[in-house]
Amino acid sequence: MIYLTNDALDQAVYFEIRGKEAFRRGNVLDQVYYGLLGNGVHEVDVTLKKRRGSVEVAFGRSELFSFVEEDALRRMLGQMVREKTVH
């Protein structure tokens, strides 16, 4: 579990990785991470796709985004994957 930030109610917002897959296309390696983003009350499934230096962050709707900015979480998750914090 990776701590990301605190929400508006000062609850910790975390990312928990649930799985990882790697796909090779020619010389390019794409990685896909599956996980859970939450604050202990509200949770949402997350898929992170890393391709050629870019990261695509996809998650559904959740009440979590009433307490923390969705764009800020997208930035944090993307940075985490680019810096290889996720193993």
C-alpha angles and dihedrals in degrees: 000000000000122000112224109172144308124275128226090278091051093251117143115256112212142180119217117192114223101176147348134209132184125207125191122209108180106304094342122097116204119193127201122194124193122199152134127264117198152131100225093269104049124033135180134188115249132199119194119192118192115198129165095332097318128101126210114203117197128179138149131242120295140164085239088084090063087068103037132027115263093214092053091053091048090053093047094048092046092050091048092055094044091051090048095239088143114076 
